[in-house]
Amino acid sequence: MSVGVKELEIKLRELHPEIRKHGLNLSLSFDKEKDAWVVGLWKGDHSLTTYLDAKDAASCIEGVQCIYLDIQVSQFIKNFEAC
């Protein structure tokens, strides 16, 4: 399954309402060499860049939780709130 950037953005925002709640910026781009999505989150001086494997992104769209990404987003928000 091929995943589009807008489709993935909508799904990530749906799965992670804390992105909107905390006013975080989200960016997505596809890295062909790594066959993975580059997911960026930032607000002010705080930022996180992580990769979401293309297969995991497809699973995410199909309704399966993106566990690795969930952990990354949760940790970023925890660190952001601690500042």
C-alpha positions as CSV (number, residue, x, y, z in Angstrom):
1,M,0.0,0.0,0.0
2,S,1.4,3.4,-1.0
3,V,0.9,6.1,1.6
4,G,0.4,9.7,0.7
5,V,1.8,12.6,2.8
6,K,-1.6,14.2,3.5
7,E,-3.2,10.8,4.4
8,L,-0.4,10.1,6.8
9,E,-0.5,13.5,8.4
10,I,-4.3,13.2,9.0
11,K,-3.8,9.7,10.5
12,L,-0.9,10.8,12.8
13,R,-2.9,13.8,14.0
14,E,-5.9,11.5,14.7
15,L,-3.8,9.0,16.6
16,H,-1.9,11.7,18.5
17,P,-4.3,14.4,19.5
18,E,-1.6,15.7,21.8
19,I,0.1,17.2,18.7
20,R,-2.8,19.7,18.4
21,K,-3.3,20.0,22.2
22,H,0.3,21.2,22.7
23,G,0.4,23.2,19.5
24,L,3.2,21.2,18.0
25,N,4.3,21.6,14.4
26,L,4.4,18.4,12.3
27,S,6.4,17.8,9.1
28,L,6.6,14.7,6.9
29,S,8.8,13.8,4.0
30,F,9.7,10.5,2.4
31,D,13.3,9.3,2.4
32,K,13.6,6.9,-0.6
33,E,17.0,5.6,0.5
34,K,15.7,4.5,3.9
35,D,12.2,3.6,2.6
36,A,10.9,5.5,5.5
37,W,9.0,8.6,6.4
38,V,10.9,11.4,8.2
39,V,8.6,12.7,10.9
40,G,9.5,16.0,12.5
41,L,7.8,17.6,15.5
42,W,8.8,20.9,16.9
43,K,7.7,23.8,19.0
44,G,10.0,26.7,19.8
45,D,13.5,25.4,20.5
46,H,12.4,21.8,21.1
47,S,12.4,19.4,18.2
48,L,12.3,15.7,17.4
49,T,13.1,14.0,14.1
50,T,12.4,10.3,13.8
51,Y,11.8,7.7,11.1
52,L,8.6,5.7,10.4
53,D,9.3,2.7,8.2
54,A,7.1,2.6,5.0
55,K,5.5,-0.7,6.1
56,D,4.7,0.8,9.6
57,A,3.2,3.9,7.9
58,A,0.9,1.6,5.8
59,S,-0.1,-0.3,8.9
60,C,-0.8,3.0,10.7
61,I,-3.1,4.0,7.9
62,E,-4.9,0.7,8.1
63,G,-5.6,1.3,11.8
64,V,-2.7,-0.5,13.5
65,Q,-1.0,1.6,16.1
66,C,2.5,2.9,15.3
67,I,4.1,1.7,18.5
68,Y,7.6,3.0,17.8
69,L,6.3,6.4,16.8
70,D,3.9,6.4,19.8
71,I,6.9,6.0,22.1
72,Q,8.8,8.8,20.3
73,V,5.9,11.2,20.4
74,S,5.1,10.5,24.0
75,Q,8.7,11.0,25.1
76,F,9.0,14.2,23.1
77,I,5.8,15.6,24.8
78,K,7.0,14.5,28.2
79,N,10.3,16.3,27.7
80,F,8.5,19.3,26.2
81,E,6.2,19.6,29.2
82,A,9.1,19.3,31.7
83,C,10.7,22.4,30.3
